[in-house]
Amino acid sequence: MHNERILFLEDDRLSASVTCDELREYGCNVVEVHSSADAYSVIDKREPLTALVTDINLGPGADGFAAARYARAAYPDLKVIYMSALSILRHAAERVPGSEFVAKPFEPAAIRRALARVGRHAVS
């Protein structure tokens, strides 16, 4: 999982900072954004990305499901991890194929474990 380039989309800046810092300490290159509009700007640059970690329930604009669909259109093999305190049922219905779900609250290491799990599955 070292050298992953992760787009991390979370509207709660403190939560994002804690998790992104741990991912960076683990050797990941993390691009931290706090809105779907900012995520779309990063995706539109078409720079290499290996994963999207996104909260499902974001503030104004697109939710995490829309962001994941947008990202997968640009990066068909992108690993996708959804985070949420409330949306596990929505995940089952609206997720992109091959994605993982991490329930909030979680320890930052849970994201690393989810990335390892989704990396073992073929993305379709």
N, CA, C and O atoms as a MOPAC input file, in Angstrom:
PM7 MOZYME 1SCF
protein

 N      0.80900 1    -1.19300 1     0.00000 1
 C      0.00000 1     0.00000 1     0.00000 1
 C      0.85300 1     1.25700 1     0.00000 1
 O      0.34000 1     2.35200 1    -0.23000 1
 N      2.12600 1     1.11800 1     0.25000 1
 C      2.99900 1     2.28900 1     0.18900 1
 C      2.95400 1     2.85700 1    -1.22100 1
 O      2.73500 1     2.12900 1    -2.19000 1
 N      3.16000 1     4.15000 1    -1.32400 1
 C      3.18000 1     4.86700 1    -2.59400 1
 C      1.81300 1     4.95800 1    -3.27100 1
 O      1.73700 1     5.30700 1    -4.44900 1
 N      0.73900 1     4.65400 1    -2.55200 1
 C     -0.60600 1     4.89600 1    -3.08800 1
 C     -0.77900 1     6.40200 1    -3.22500 1
 O     -0.29000 1     7.16400 1    -2.39200 1
 N     -1.46100 1     6.82500 1    -4.25700 1
 C     -1.84000 1     8.24400 1    -4.39000 1
 C     -3.34000 1     8.29900 1    -4.17900 1
 O     -4.11700 1     7.87000 1    -5.03200 1
 N     -3.74100 1     8.83000 1    -3.03200 1
 C     -5.11500 1     8.78600 1    -2.57600 1
 C     -5.73900 1    10.16700 1    -2.62500 1
 O     -5.16700 1    11.13400 1    -2.12200 1
 N     -6.91000 1    10.25600 1    -3.22900 1
 C     -7.73700 1    11.44800 1    -3.14500 1
 C     -8.67200 1    11.23300 1    -1.96300 1
 O     -9.49100 1    10.31400 1    -1.97700 1
 N     -8.55600 1    12.06800 1    -0.94800 1
 C     -9.30800 1    11.91100 1     0.29400 1
 C    -10.31900 1    13.04500 1     0.39300 1
 O     -9.94600 1    14.20700 1     0.55400 1
 N    -11.59900 1    12.70200 1     0.29700 1
 C    -12.69300 1    13.68000 1     0.27000 1
 C    -13.51300 1    13.57600 1     1.54800 1
 O    -14.23600 1    12.60200 1     1.76000 1
 N    -13.39300 1    14.58200 1     2.38800 1
 C    -14.10000 1    14.61800 1     3.67600 1
 C    -14.37900 1    16.07200 1     4.01900 1
 O    -13.45900 1    16.88800 1     4.05100 1
 N    -15.63900 1    16.40500 1     4.27700 1
 C    -15.97700 1    17.79300 1     4.56700 1
 C    -15.62500 1    18.20100 1     5.99700 1
 O    -15.54300 1    19.39600 1     6.28200 1
 N    -15.41700 1    17.25600 1     6.89200 1
 C    -14.99800 1    17.56000 1     8.25800 1
 C    -13.46800 1    17.66000 1     8.26400 1
 O    -12.76800 1    16.65100 1     8.18100 1
 N    -12.97000 1    18.88300 1     8.36400 1
 C    -11.53300 1    19.11900 1     8.22100 1
 C    -10.69400 1    18.43500 1     9.30500 1
 O     -9.61000 1    17.93200 1     9.01200 1
 N    -11.17100 1    18.41100 1    10.53100 1
 C    -10.40800 1    17.78000 1    11.61200 1
 C    -10.30800 1    16.27700 1    11.38500 1
 O     -9.22500 1    15.70100 1    11.48400 1
 N    -11.41800 1    15.65400 1    11.08500 1
 C    -11.41500 1    14.22000 1    10.80700 1
 C    -10.50000 1    13.89200 1     9.62900 1
 O     -9.73300 1    12.93000 1     9.67600 1
 N    -10.58800 1    14.69800 1     8.58000 1
 C     -9.73800 1    14.49300 1     7.40800 1
 C     -8.26400 1    14.61400 1     7.76900 1
 O     -7.44800 1    13.79200 1     7.35300 1
 N     -7.93200 1    15.62400 1     8.53100 1
 C     -6.54100 1    15.87200 1     8.88700 1
 C     -5.93600 1    14.70100 1     9.65400 1
 O     -4.81400 1    14.28400 1     9.36700 1
 N     -6.66800 1    14.17300 1    10.62000 1
 C     -6.16600 1    13.06600 1    11.43700 1
 C     -5.90800 1    11.83400 1    10.56100 1
 O     -4.84100 1    11.22300 1    10.63400 1
 N     -6.88400 1    11.48100 1     9.74500 1
 C     -6.73800 1    10.27700 1     8.92200 1
 C     -5.67800 1    10.46200 1     7.84100 1
 O     -4.87700 1     9.56100 1     7.59200 1
 N     -5.67300 1    11.62300 1     7.20300 1
 C     -4.67400 1    11.87500 1     6.15300 1
 C     -3.25800 1    11.86400 1     6.71100 1
 O     -2.34100 1    11.34700 1     6.07200 1
 N     -3.07500 1    12.43200 1     7.90100 1
 C     -1.74700 1    12.40900 1     8.51500 1
 C     -1.26600 1    10.97800 1     8.73400 1
 O     -0.10100 1    10.67200 1     8.48000 1
 N     -2.15200 1    10.10000 1     9.20300 1
 C     -1.73700 1     8.70700 1     9.41000 1
 C     -1.41200 1     8.03100 1     8.08500 1
 O     -0.42600 1     7.29900 1     7.99000 1
 N     -2.22500 1     8.26600 1     7.06600 1
 C     -1.95000 1     7.66800 1     5.75600 1
 C     -0.60200 1     8.15100 1     5.21400 1
 O      0.14300 1     7.37500 1     4.61500 1
 N     -0.29600 1     9.41700 1     5.42100 1
 C      0.99500 1     9.95900 1     4.98200 1
 C      2.14400 1     9.31100 1     5.74100 1
 O      3.17600 1     8.98600 1     5.15500 1
 N      1.96300 1     9.12400 1     7.05000 1
 C      2.99200 1     8.46700 1     7.84900 1
 C      3.23200 1     7.04600 1     7.36900 1
 O      4.33600 1     6.52000 1     7.50800 1
 N      2.22300 1     6.43300 1     6.81600 1
 C      2.33000 1     5.06700 1     6.31700 1
 C      2.96900 1     5.02000 1     4.92300 1
 O      3.25600 1     3.94000 1     4.40600 1
 N      3.18700 1     6.18600 1     4.32200 1
 C      3.86400 1     6.24000 1     3.03200 1
 C      2.97800 1     6.56200 1     1.85400 1
 O      3.41500 1     6.48800 1     0.70600 1
 N      1.73600 1     6.92000 1     2.12600 1
 C      0.82500 1     7.27000 1     1.03100 1
 C      0.96100 1     8.74500 1     0.66300 1
 O      1.26400 1     9.58700 1     1.50800 1
 N      0.73400 1     9.03100 1    -0.59100 1
 C      0.67200 1    10.40300 1    -1.07800 1
 C     -0.81000 1    10.76700 1    -1.08300 1
 O     -1.57400 1    10.24200 1    -1.89300 1
 N     -1.21800 1    11.65700 1    -0.19000 1
 C     -2.63000 1    11.96800 1    -0.00800 1
 C     -2.93000 1    13.38100 1    -0.48700 1
 O     -2.26300 1    14.34100 1    -0.10200 1
 N     -3.94700 1    13.48500 1    -1.33500 1
 C     -4.47800 1    14.77100 1    -1.76200 1
 C     -5.76700 1    14.96300 1    -0.97500 1
 O     -6.75700 1    14.27200 1    -1.21700 1
 N     -5.75500 1    15.89500 1    -0.04000 1
 C     -6.88500 1    16.12400 1     0.85200 1
 C     -7.76500 1    17.24400 1     0.30100 1
 O     -7.28800 1    18.35000 1     0.04500 1
 N     -9.05100 1    16.94800 1     0.12300 1
 C    -10.02000 1    17.95700 1    -0.32600 1
 C    -11.25200 1    17.87800 1     0.57400 1
 O    -11.50200 1    16.86800 1     1.23300 1
 N    -12.02600 1    18.98800 1     0.58200 1
 C    -13.14000 1    19.08200 1     1.52300 1
 C    -14.48400 1    19.32800 1     0.85500 1
 O    -15.47400 1    19.58700 1     1.53900 1
 N    -14.53300 1    19.25100 1    -0.46700 1
 C    -15.81000 1    19.39300 1    -1.17000 1
 C    -15.75700 1    18.57600 1    -2.45400 1
 O    -14.68300 1    18.28600 1    -2.98000 1
 N    -16.92900 1    18.21400 1    -2.94300 1
 C    -16.97100 1    17.45600 1    -4.19100 1
 C    -16.42400 1    18.29600 1    -5.34000 1
 O    -15.78000 1    17.76100 1    -6.24300 1
 N    -16.67100 1    19.60500 1    -5.31900 1
 C    -16.14500 1    20.47000 1    -6.38100 1
 C    -14.62000 1    20.41800 1    -6.41800 1
 O    -14.02300 1    20.34800 1    -7.49200 1
 N    -13.99000 1    20.45100 1    -5.24100 1
 C    -12.52800 1    20.35400 1    -5.19700 1
 C    -12.05000 1    18.98300 1    -5.66400 1
 O    -11.02100 1    18.87900 1    -6.33200 1
 N    -12.78600 1    17.93700 1    -5.31800 1
 C    -12.42900 1    16.58800 1    -5.77600 1
 C    -12.50400 1    16.51000 1    -7.29600 1
 O    -11.61500 1    15.94700 1    -7.93500 1
 N    -13.55600 1    17.07000 1    -7.87300 1
 C    -13.70500 1    17.05300 1    -9.33200 1
 C    -12.54900 1    17.78900 1   -10.00400 1
 O    -12.08400 1    17.37200 1   -11.06500 1
 N    -12.08200 1    18.87300 1    -9.39900 1
 C    -10.93700 1    19.61000 1    -9.96600 1
 C     -9.68900 1    18.74200 1    -9.99100 1
 O     -8.94000 1    18.75300 1   -10.96800 1
 N     -9.46500 1    17.99500 1    -8.92400 1
 C     -8.30200 1    17.09900 1    -8.88100 1
 C     -8.46200 1    15.99700 1    -9.92800 1
 O     -7.51800 1    15.69500 1   -10.65700 1
 N     -9.63000 1    15.40500 1   -10.00400 1
 C     -9.88200 1    14.32500 1   -10.96600 1
 C     -9.70000 1    14.81700 1   -12.39300 1
 O     -9.12900 1    14.11300 1   -13.22600 1
 N    -10.18200 1    16.02000 1   -12.67900 1
 C    -10.09200 1    16.57600 1   -14.03300 1
 C     -8.65600 1    16.80300 1   -14.48900 1
 O     -8.39900 1    16.87500 1   -15.69000 1
 N     -7.72100 1    16.91600 1   -13.56000 1
 C     -6.31100 1    17.08400 1   -13.93200 1
 C     -5.71900 1    15.79300 1   -14.49200 1
 O     -4.68100 1    15.82500 1   -15.15300 1
 N     -6.36700 1    14.66400 1   -14.23500 1
 C     -5.96200 1    13.34100 1   -14.73900 1
 C     -4.54600 1    12.94800 1   -14.30800 1
 O     -3.86400 1    12.19400 1   -15.00200 1
 N     -4.11500 1    13.46700 1   -13.16000 1
 C     -2.84900 1    13.01500 1   -12.60500 1
 C     -3.07500 1    11.63400 1   -12.01000 1
 O     -4.21000 1    11.29300 1   -11.67800 1
 N     -2.04200 1    10.84200 1   -11.86600 1
 C     -2.22400 1     9.47700 1   -11.36200 1
 C     -2.90300 1     9.45300 1    -9.99100 1
 O     -2.53700 1    10.19900 1    -9.08300 1
 N     -3.89400 1     8.58200 1    -9.86700 1
 C     -4.57500 1     8.30900 1    -8.59900 1
 C     -4.76400 1     6.79800 1    -8.50300 1
 O     -5.07500 1     6.13900 1    -9.49500 1
 N     -4.57500 1     6.25900 1    -7.31200 1
 C     -4.82900 1     4.83600 1    -7.12400 1
 C     -6.08200 1     4.59200 1    -6.30000 1
 O     -6.64900 1     3.50100 1    -6.35300 1
 N     -6.53200 1     5.60100 1    -5.52900 1
 C     -7.69500 1     5.38700 1    -4.66700 1
 C     -8.42800 1     6.68400 1    -4.38800 1
 O     -7.84900 1     7.77100 1    -4.39200 1
 N     -9.71600 1     6.53500 1    -4.14700 1
 C    -10.56400 1     7.60400 1    -3.63700 1
 C    -11.13200 1     7.11600 1    -2.31100 1
 O    -11.73300 1     6.04400 1    -2.23600 1
 N    -10.93500 1     7.91100 1    -1.27400 1
 C    -11.57600 1     7.66700 1     0.01900 1
 C    -12.51900 1     8.83900 1     0.21600 1
 O    -12.08200 1     9.98800 1     0.27700 1
 N    -13.82500 1     8.55200 1     0.31700 1
 C    -14.79800 1     9.62400 1     0.37500 1
 C    -15.85800 1     9.40500 1     1.43200 1
 O    -16.36400 1     8.29900 1     1.62000 1
 N    -16.17800 1    10.48700 1     2.11500 1
 C    -17.35100 1    10.47900 1     2.97300 1
 C    -18.56300 1    10.39500 1     2.05000 1
 O    -18.53300 1    10.93200 1     0.94300 1
 N    -19.61000 1     9.73800 1     2.48400 1
 C    -20.81800 1     9.66800 1     1.67000 1
 C    -21.61400 1    10.95400 1     1.79700 1
 O    -22.07200 1    11.50800 1     0.79800 1
 N    -21.77800 1    11.42600 1     3.01700 1
 C    -22.59500 1    12.60400 1     3.28400 1
 C    -21.70400 1    13.83700 1     3.35600 1
 O    -21.08000 1    14.11900 1     4.37900 1
 N    -21.66100 1    14.55900 1     2.24700 1
 C    -20.85900 1    15.77100 1     2.16100 1
 C    -21.77800 1    16.97900 1     2.29500 1
 O    -23.00100 1    16.83800 1     2.28800 1
 N    -21.20100 1    18.14400 1     2.41500 1
 C    -21.99400 1    19.35900 1     2.46900 1
 C    -22.64100 1    19.63600 1     1.12100 1
 O    -22.95800 1    18.70300 1     0.38400 1
 N    -22.83800 1    20.89200 1     0.79500 1
 C    -23.47700 1    21.25200 1    -0.47800 1
 C    -22.73000 1    20.65700 1    -1.67700 1
 O    -21.50500 1    20.53300 1    -1.67000 1
 N    -23.48800 1    20.30200 1    -2.68400 1
 C    -22.89500 1    19.72000 1    -3.88800 1
 C    -23.14100 1    18.22500 1    -3.92700 1
 O    -24.01700 1    17.70100 1    -3.23900 1
 N    -22.36200 1    17.55900 1    -4.73100 1
 C    -22.52000 1    16.11100 1    -4.92500 1
 C    -22.14900 1    15.34600 1    -3.65700 1
 O    -21.32000 1    15.79800 1    -2.86700 1
 N    -22.77100 1    14.18700 1    -3.47400 1
 C    -22.41300 1    13.32700 1    -2.35100 1
 C    -21.26100 1    12.39900 1    -2.75800 1
 O    -20.76600 1    12.46300 1    -3.88300 1
 N    -20.85200 1    11.55300 1    -1.83800 1
 C    -19.73100 1    10.65900 1    -2.09800 1
 C    -19.99100 1     9.65000 1    -3.20100 1
 O    -19.06000 1     9.23800 1    -3.89200 1
 N    -21.25200 1     9.24300 1    -3.37900 1
 C    -21.57000 1     8.30300 1    -4.45800 1
 C    -21.35400 1     8.95300 1    -5.81900 1
 O    -20.78500 1     8.34100 1    -6.72300 1
 N    -21.80800 1    10.18800 1    -5.96000 1
 C    -21.61300 1    10.90700 1    -7.22700 1
 C    -20.12600 1    11.14600 1    -7.47900 1
 O    -19.65600 1    11.00800 1    -8.60800 1
 N    -19.39400 1    11.50200 1    -6.43900 1
 C    -17.94900 1    11.72800 1    -6.58800 1
 C    -17.25000 1    10.44100 1    -7.03000 1
 O    -16.36000 1    10.47700 1    -7.88000 1
 N    -17.64900 1     9.31300 1    -6.45900 1
 C    -17.03200 1     8.03700 1    -6.84100 1
 C    -17.35300 1     7.67200 1    -8.28400 1
 O    -16.47800 1     7.19600 1    -9.00700 1
 N    -18.58200 1     7.88600 1    -8.71000 1
 C    -18.93700 1     7.59400 1   -10.10700 1
 C    -18.13700 1     8.48600 1   -11.06100 1
 O    -17.67000 1     8.02600 1   -12.10400 1
 N    -17.98500 1     9.74800 1   -10.70200 1
 C    -17.20800 1    10.68400 1   -11.52000 1
 C    -15.74600 1    10.23500 1   -11.59500 1
 O    -15.13400 1    10.24100 1   -12.66300 1
 N    -15.20700 1     9.85200 1   -10.44800 1
 C    -13.80600 1     9.42100 1   -10.40300 1
 C    -13.59500 1     8.12800 1   -11.18000 1
 O    -12.60100 1     7.99600 1   -11.89400 1
 N    -14.51200 1     7.17400 1   -11.05500 1
 C    -14.38800 1     5.91800 1   -11.77800 1
 C    -14.50500 1     6.11700 1   -13.28400 1
 O    -13.89800 1     5.36400 1   -14.04500 1
 N    -15.26500 1     7.10500 1   -13.73200 1
 C    -15.35100 1     7.38500 1   -15.17000 1
 C    -13.98100 1     7.81700 1   -15.70000 1
 O    -13.63100 1     7.51300 1   -16.84100 1
 N    -13.21900 1     8.51600 1   -14.88600 1
 C    -11.88800 1     8.97600 1   -15.28600 1
 C    -10.80800 1     7.93100 1   -15.02500 1
 O     -9.82600 1     7.84600 1   -15.76300 1
 N    -10.99400 1     7.14200 1   -13.98200 1
 C    -10.01400 1     6.14000 1   -13.55300 1
 C    -10.74900 1     4.80700 1   -13.33300 1
 O    -11.14000 1     4.51300 1   -12.20300 1
 N    -10.94400 1     4.01100 1   -14.36300 1
 C    -11.75300 1     2.79300 1   -14.24900 1
 C    -11.26200 1     1.78600 1   -13.20300 1
 O    -12.06900 1     1.02200 1   -12.67300 1
 N     -9.97800 1     1.76500 1   -12.89600 1
 C     -9.44000 1     0.80700 1   -11.92400 1
 C     -9.24500 1     1.40000 1   -10.53500 1
 O     -8.60300 1     0.78700 1    -9.68200 1
 N     -9.78700 1     2.57400 1   -10.30600 1
 C     -9.61300 1     3.27600 1    -9.03800 1
 C    -10.23000 1     2.49500 1    -7.88100 1
 O    -11.37200 1     2.04200 1    -7.97100 1
 N     -9.47400 1     2.33700 1    -6.79600 1
 C    -10.01000 1     1.76600 1    -5.56500 1
 C    -10.91600 1     2.82100 1    -4.93300 1
 O    -10.58500 1     4.00700 1    -4.93500 1
 N    -12.05300 1     2.39400 1    -4.39400 1
 C    -12.97200 1     3.33700 1    -3.75400 1
 C    -13.33400 1     2.82100 1    -2.36500 1
 O    -13.74800 1     1.67500 1    -2.19000 1
 N    -13.16300 1     3.71400 1    -1.37600 1
 C    -13.55200 1     3.45000 1     0.00100 1
 C    -14.54300 1     4.53500 1     0.39700 1
 O    -14.25600 1     5.72700 1     0.28600 1
 N    -15.71200 1     4.10600 1     0.86100 1
 C    -16.71400 1     5.04000 1     1.37500 1
 C    -16.64900 1     5.04400 1     2.89700 1
 O    -16.40300 1     4.01300 1     3.52200 1
 N    -16.87400 1     6.22600 1     3.48800 1
 C    -16.94000 1     6.36800 1     4.93900 1
 C    -18.28000 1     7.00000 1     5.28700 1
 O    -18.74500 1     7.90000 1     4.58800 1
 N    -18.90300 1     6.52900 1     6.36900 1
 C    -20.14500 1     7.16000 1     6.81800 1
 C    -20.54500 1     6.60700 1     8.16900 1
 O    -20.22600 1     5.47100 1     8.51800 1
 N    -21.24900 1     7.43300 1     8.91900 1
 C    -21.82600 1     6.97700 1    10.17800 1
 C    -23.21400 1     6.39400 1     9.96900 1
 O    -23.70000 1     5.64200 1    10.81500 1
 N    -23.86100 1     6.72700 1     8.85600 1
 C    -25.27200 1     6.39700 1     8.70400 1
 C    -25.64400 1     5.67000 1     7.42100 1
 O    -26.76900 1     5.17800 1     7.32400 1
 N    -24.78600 1     5.57700 1     6.45600 1
 C    -25.21600 1     5.21500 1     5.10600 1
 C    -24.85200 1     3.81100 1     4.64000 1
 O    -24.67800 1     3.60100 1     3.44000 1
 N    -24.73300 1     2.85900 1     5.53100 1
 C    -24.35200 1     1.52100 1     5.08200 1
 C    -25.40200 1     0.92400 1     4.14500 1
 O    -25.04200 1     0.22300 1     3.19900 1
 N    -26.67800 1     1.18000 1     4.38100 1
 C    -27.70600 1     0.65600 1     3.48100 1
 C    -27.62300 1     1.33500 1     2.11700 1
 O    -27.80900 1     0.68400 1     1.08900 1
 N    -27.34900 1     2.62400 1     2.10200 1
 C    -27.16500 1     3.32000 1     0.82200 1
 C    -25.94800 1     2.77600 1     0.09100 1
 O    -25.95300 1     2.67200 1    -1.13500 1
 N    -24.90400 1     2.42700 1     0.84000 1
 C    -23.70300 1     1.88200 1     0.20900 1
 C    -24.05000 1     0.64100 1    -0.59200 1
 O    -23.61800 1     0.49800 1    -1.73500 1
 N    -24.81900 1    -0.24800 1    -0.00900 1
 C    -25.18200 1    -1.48400 1    -0.70600 1
 C    -25.95300 1    -1.19300 1    -1.98700 1
 O    -25.81600 1    -1.91900 1    -2.97100 1
 N    -26.75700 1    -0.14500 1    -1.98400 1
 C    -27.60300 1     0.16000 1    -3.13900 1
 C    -26.92200 1     1.04500 1    -4.17700 1
 O    -27.19200 1     0.91000 1    -5.37000 1
 N    -26.04200 1     1.95000 1    -3.74500 1
 C    -25.53700 1     2.99400 1    -4.64900 1
 C    -24.04300 1     2.95900 1    -4.90600 1
 O    -23.54000 1     3.78500 1    -5.66900 1
 N    -23.33300 1     2.05700 1    -4.31300 1
 C    -21.86700 1     2.03700 1    -4.40900 1
 C    -21.39600 1     1.73000 1    -5.82700 1
 O    -22.14000 1     1.19500 1    -6.64800 1
 N    -20.13900 1     2.08300 1    -6.09000 1
 C    -19.52100 1     1.62300 1    -7.32400 1
 C    -19.03300 1     0.20300 1    -7.07400 1
 O    -18.69500 1    -0.13600 1    -5.94000 1
 N    -18.98900 1    -0.63300 1    -8.10400 1
 C    -18.54500 1    -2.02600 1    -7.92800 1
 C    -17.12800 1    -2.10000 1    -7.35400 1
 O    -16.26000 1    -1.28800 1    -7.67500 1
 N    -16.92800 1    -3.08800 1    -6.50500 1
 C    -15.59800 1    -3.32700 1    -5.95300 1
 C    -15.18700 1    -2.37900 1    -4.84500 1
 O    -14.02000 1    -2.37000 1    -4.45400 1
 N    -16.10300 1    -1.58600 1    -4.32800 1
 C    -15.76300 1    -0.62600 1    -3.27800 1
 C    -15.88500 1    -1.26700 1    -1.89900 1
 O    -16.42800 1    -2.36100 1    -1.74600 1
 N    -15.37200 1    -0.56600 1    -0.91800 1
 C    -15.45900 1    -0.99000 1     0.47600 1
 C    -16.16000 1     0.10900 1     1.27800 1
 O    -16.22900 1     1.25800 1     0.84200 1
 N    -16.67500 1    -0.25400 1     2.44400 1
 C    -17.35400 1     0.67600 1     3.34300 1
 C    -16.67900 1     0.62400 1     4.69800 1
 O    -16.39200 1    -0.45700 1     5.21200 1
 N    -16.42000 1     1.80100 1     5.28600 1
 C    -15.86800 1     1.90600 1     6.63000 1
 C    -16.84600 1     2.74300 1     7.45200 1
 O    -17.13400 1     3.89000 1     7.11100 1
 N    -17.35100 1     2.16100 1     8.53200 1
 C    -18.31200 1     2.85900 1     9.38800 1
 C    -17.59000 1     3.83500 1    10.31800 1
 O    -16.55900 1     3.51000 1    10.90600 1
 N    -18.15600 1     5.03600 1    10.43700 1
 C    -17.65100 1     6.02700 1    11.39100 1
 C    -18.33300 1     5.79200 1    12.72700 1
 O    -19.48800 1     5.36700 1    12.75900 1
 N    -17.65300 1     6.05600 1    13.81800 1
 C    -16.25600 1     6.48400 1    13.90800 1
 C    -15.31900 1     5.29200 1    13.70200 1
 O    -15.68800 1     4.14700 1    13.96000 1
 N    -14.13000 1     5.57400 1    13.24200 1
 C    -13.14800 1     4.52900 1    12.99200 1
 C    -11.76900 1     5.02800 1    13.37500 1
 O    -11.52700 1     6.23000 1    13.48000 1
 N    -10.87900 1     4.08300 1    13.57900 1
 C     -9.47400 1     4.42400 1    13.76400 1
 C     -8.88500 1     4.61300 1    12.37900 1
 O     -9.27800 1     3.89600 1    11.45900 1
 N     -7.96200 1     5.54200 1    12.18800 1
 C     -7.39800 1     5.76200 1    10.85400 1
 C     -6.85000 1     4.49800 1    10.19300 1
 O     -6.86100 1     4.39800 1     8.96600 1
 N     -6.37900 1     3.54700 1    10.96700 1
 C     -5.85100 1     2.29800 1    10.38900 1
 C     -6.94100 1     1.53000 1     9.63400 1
 O     -6.62500 1     0.71600 1     8.76700 1
 N     -8.21300 1     1.77400 1     9.94600 1
 C     -9.30900 1     1.09000 1     9.24500 1
 C     -9.29900 1     1.42200 1     7.75800 1
 O     -9.67500 1     0.58600 1     6.93600 1
 N     -8.87900 1     2.61700 1     7.40700 1
 C     -8.80500 1     3.00300 1     5.98900 1
 C     -7.70600 1     2.19500 1     5.30500 1
 O     -7.89300 1     1.71800 1     4.18500 1
 N     -6.57100 1     2.03900 1     5.96300 1
 C     -5.48800 1     1.22800 1     5.38000 1
 C     -5.94600 1    -0.20500 1     5.15000 1
 O     -5.66200 1    -0.78800 1     4.10400 1
 N     -6.64100 1    -0.76500 1     6.10800 1
 C     -7.12400 1    -2.14300 1     5.96200 1
 C     -8.13300 1    -2.24600 1     4.81200 1
 O     -8.10000 1    -3.20700 1     4.04300 1
 N     -9.02700 1    -1.26100 1     4.69500 1
 C    -10.01400 1    -1.27600 1     3.61000 1
 C     -9.32900 1    -1.14600 1     2.25900 1
 O     -9.73800 1    -1.80100 1     1.30000 1
 N     -8.30400 1    -0.32100 1     2.16100 1
 C     -7.56200 1    -0.18500 1     0.89900 1
 C     -6.89100 1    -1.50000 1     0.52800 1
 O     -6.84700 1    -1.86700 1    -0.64600 1
 N     -6.37100 1    -2.20700 1     1.52100 1
 C     -5.74500 1    -3.51000 1     1.24300 1
 C     -6.79000 1    -4.51600 1     0.76900 1
 O     -6.53000 1    -5.29500 1    -0.14800 1
 N     -7.97300 1    -4.50200 1     1.39100 1
 C     -9.03900 1    -5.43300 1     0.97900 1
 C     -9.51600 1    -5.13900 1    -0.43400 1
 O     -9.64500 1    -6.05700 1    -1.24300 1
 N     -9.77700 1    -3.88800 1    -0.73900 1
 C    -10.30200 1    -3.54800 1    -2.06600 1
 C     -9.24200 1    -3.78700 1    -3.12300 1
 O     -9.57700 1    -4.03700 1    -4.28100 1
 N     -7.98300 1    -3.71600 1    -2.75800 1
 C     -6.90600 1    -3.97900 1    -3.69300 1
 C     -6.82900 1    -5.43200 1    -4.13200 1
 O     -6.25300 1    -5.74700 1    -5.17400 1
 N     -7.41800 1    -6.32200 1    -3.32500 1
 C     -7.41600 1    -7.74800 1    -3.66500 1
 C     -8.56000 1    -8.13400 1    -4.57700 1
 O     -8.57100 1    -9.23100 1    -5.13500 1
 N     -9.52400 1    -7.24000 1    -4.73400 1
 C    -10.69300 1    -7.52300 1    -5.56900 1
 C    -10.51000 1    -6.90300 1    -6.94400 1
 O     -9.94400 1    -5.81700 1    -7.06900 1
 N    -10.97600 1    -7.57400 1    -7.95200 1
 C    -10.97700 1    -6.98500 1    -9.29200 1
 C    -12.05600 1    -5.92500 1    -9.35800 1
 O    -13.18500 1    -6.15800 1    -8.92500 1
 N    -11.72600 1    -4.78000 1    -9.88500 1
 C    -12.68600 1    -3.69300 1   -10.04400 1
 C    -13.40900 1    -3.91800 1   -11.35400 1
 O    -12.78200 1    -4.16200 1   -12.38500 1
 N    -14.73100 1    -3.83400 1   -11.31300 1
 C    -15.49600 1    -4.00400 1   -12.54800 1
 C    -16.45500 1    -2.87000 1   -12.74700 1
 O    -17.18500 1    -2.84500 1   -13.73800 1

